[in-house]
């Protein structure tokens, strides 16, 4: 199995499969009503809608980096602003997250195997050659998805009791 196949399989498992740690990202999001998505419990840093937009923006940034662009903050921002609570808008956020991950999977599946070990273009400390490889980048995004889906699951429990 190629590295592209392994990484694709891992991402698909986290997004919509049966990961060993619990529910997949999409299974968790399927439990979220739009009212819940925009509610911010006391003491919470973000709403579920904000977390989904954050996941979306970083997935887009990872795609840009895999396509050879220099690493930066996502073009839509680290934590993009959400709209006013709206059922259609919530569904659009979820659909956009799914679509961007389909596009990411396409990039991963067609990624040149030799490039997985190459470092991303990162200007934060180029003279030291620091940064991560393309593989570490995508595996980091997978971890990012897991982390934030756990936050969503906890917020759902807090809000819905």
C-alpha positions as CSV (number, residue, x, y, z in Angstrom):
1,X,0.0,0.0,0.0
2,X,1.4,3.4,-0.9
3,X,1.7,6.3,1.5
4,X,-1.1,8.1,-0.4
5,X,-3.4,5.1,0.1
6,X,-2.5,4.8,3.8
7,X,-3.1,8.5,4.5
8,X,-6.3,8.6,2.4
9,X,-7.6,5.6,4.3
10,X,-6.8,7.2,7.7
11,X,-8.5,10.5,6.8
12,X,-11.6,8.6,5.4
13,X,-11.8,6.6,8.7
14,X,-11.7,9.8,10.8
15,X,-14.2,11.6,8.6
16,X,-16.8,9.0,8.0
17,X,-15.6,5.5,9.0
18,X,-15.5,3.8,12.3
19,X,-12.4,5.1,14.1
20,X,-11.3,3.1,17.1
21,X,-11.7,6.1,19.5
22,X,-15.4,6.6,18.8
23,X,-17.7,8.5,16.4
24,X,-16.4,9.9,13.1
25,X,-16.4,13.6,12.4
26,X,-19.5,13.5,10.2
27,X,-21.4,11.2,12.5
28,X,-20.9,13.7,15.3
29,X,-21.9,16.6,13.1
30,X,-25.0,14.8,12.0
31,X,-26.2,15.1,15.6
32,X,-26.0,18.9,15.6
33,X,-29.1,21.0,15.0
34,X,-28.6,24.5,13.7
35,X,-29.8,25.9,17.1
36,X,-27.1,23.9,18.9
37,X,-24.5,24.8,16.3
38,X,-24.8,28.5,17.0
39,X,-25.2,28.3,20.8
40,X,-22.3,29.3,23.0
41,X,-22.5,27.8,26.5
42,X,-21.2,29.9,29.4
43,X,-17.4,29.8,29.4
44,X,-17.1,28.2,25.9
45,X,-14.5,29.8,23.7
46,X,-16.3,28.9,20.4
47,X,-19.6,27.7,19.1
48,X,-19.9,24.5,17.1
49,X,-20.4,26.5,13.9
50,X,-17.2,28.4,14.6
51,X,-15.3,25.2,15.1
52,X,-16.6,23.8,11.8
53,X,-15.5,26.9,10.0
54,X,-12.1,26.7,11.6
55,X,-11.8,23.1,10.5
56,X,-12.8,24.1,7.0
57,X,-10.3,27.0,6.8
58,X,-7.4,24.8,7.9
59,X,-8.3,22.1,5.5
60,X,-8.2,24.6,2.7
61,X,-4.8,25.9,4.0
62,X,-3.4,22.3,4.0
63,X,-4.6,21.8,0.4
64,X,-2.9,25.1,-0.6
65,X,0.4,23.9,1.1
66,X,0.2,20.5,-0.7
67,X,-0.2,22.4,-3.9
68,X,3.1,24.2,-3.3
69,X,1.9,27.4,-1.7
70,X,3.9,29.0,1.2
71,X,2.5,28.2,4.6
72,X,0.5,31.0,6.2
73,X,-2.7,31.6,8.1
74,X,-5.7,30.4,6.1
75,X,-7.0,32.9,3.6
76,X,-10.4,32.8,5.3
77,X,-8.8,33.4,8.7
78,X,-7.9,31.1,11.6
79,X,-11.3,31.5,13.2
80,X,-13.7,32.9,10.5
81,X,-16.8,34.7,11.7
82,X,-20.0,32.8,11.6
83,X,-23.2,34.3,10.3
84,X,-26.3,34.8,12.4
85,X,-28.0,31.5,13.4
86,X,-29.5,30.1,10.3
87,X,-30.5,26.5,9.4
88,X,-29.4,26.8,5.7
89,X,-26.1,28.4,6.7
90,X,-25.4,25.7,9.2
91,X,-26.0,23.0,6.6
92,X,-23.8,24.9,4.1
93,X,-21.0,24.9,6.6
94,X,-21.2,21.1,7.0
95,X,-21.5,20.6,3.3
96,X,-18.5,22.8,2.7
97,X,-16.4,20.9,5.2
98,X,-17.4,17.6,3.5
99,X,-16.6,19.0,0.0
100,X,-13.2,20.4,1.0
101,X,-12.3,17.0,2.5
102,X,-13.4,15.3,-0.8
103,X,-11.0,17.7,-2.6
104,X,-8.3,17.0,-0.1
105,X,-8.7,13.3,-0.5
106,X,-8.3,13.8,-4.3
107,X,-5.0,15.6,-3.8
108,X,-3.7,13.0,-1.4
109,X,-4.6,10.1,-3.7
110,X,-2.8,11.7,-6.6
111,X,0.1,13.1,-4.6
112,X,3.6,12.1,-5.8
113,X,4.9,9.5,-3.4
114,X,8.4,11.0,-3.4
115,X,7.0,14.4,-2.2
116,X,5.5,13.0,1.0
117,X,8.9,13.4,2.8
118,X,9.6,16.9,1.4
119,X,9.2,19.9,3.7
120,X,6.3,22.3,3.0
121,X,7.2,25.8,2.0
122,X,7.3,27.6,5.4
123,X,8.8,31.0,5.7
124,X,8.7,31.1,9.5
125,X,12.3,29.9,9.8
126,X,13.6,29.1,6.3
127,X,17.3,29.6,7.2
128,X,17.1,26.6,9.6
129,X,15.0,24.6,7.1
130,X,12.5,24.0,9.9
131,X,9.0,23.0,9.3
132,X,7.2,19.7,8.6
133,X,7.0,17.3,5.7
134,X,3.9,17.0,3.5
135,X,3.1,13.8,5.3
136,X,3.4,15.4,8.8
137,X,1.2,18.2,7.5
138,X,-1.7,15.9,6.5
139,X,-1.3,13.7,9.6
140,X,-1.4,16.9,11.7
141,X,-4.7,17.9,10.0
142,X,-6.2,14.5,10.7
143,X,-5.3,15.0,14.4
144,X,-6.8,18.5,14.2
145,X,-10.0,17.0,12.9
146,X,-10.1,14.5,15.7
147,X,-9.4,17.1,18.3
148,X,-12.1,19.5,17.2
149,X,-14.7,16.8,16.6
150,X,-14.1,15.9,20.3
151,X,-14.8,19.5,21.2
152,X,-18.0,19.4,19.2
153,X,-19.1,16.2,20.9
154,X,-18.5,17.8,24.3
155,X,-20.4,21.0,23.4
156,X,-23.3,18.9,22.1
157,X,-23.5,17.2,25.5
158,X,-23.3,20.4,27.4
159,X,-25.9,22.2,25.3
160,X,-28.4,19.3,24.9
161,X,-27.8,17.9,28.4
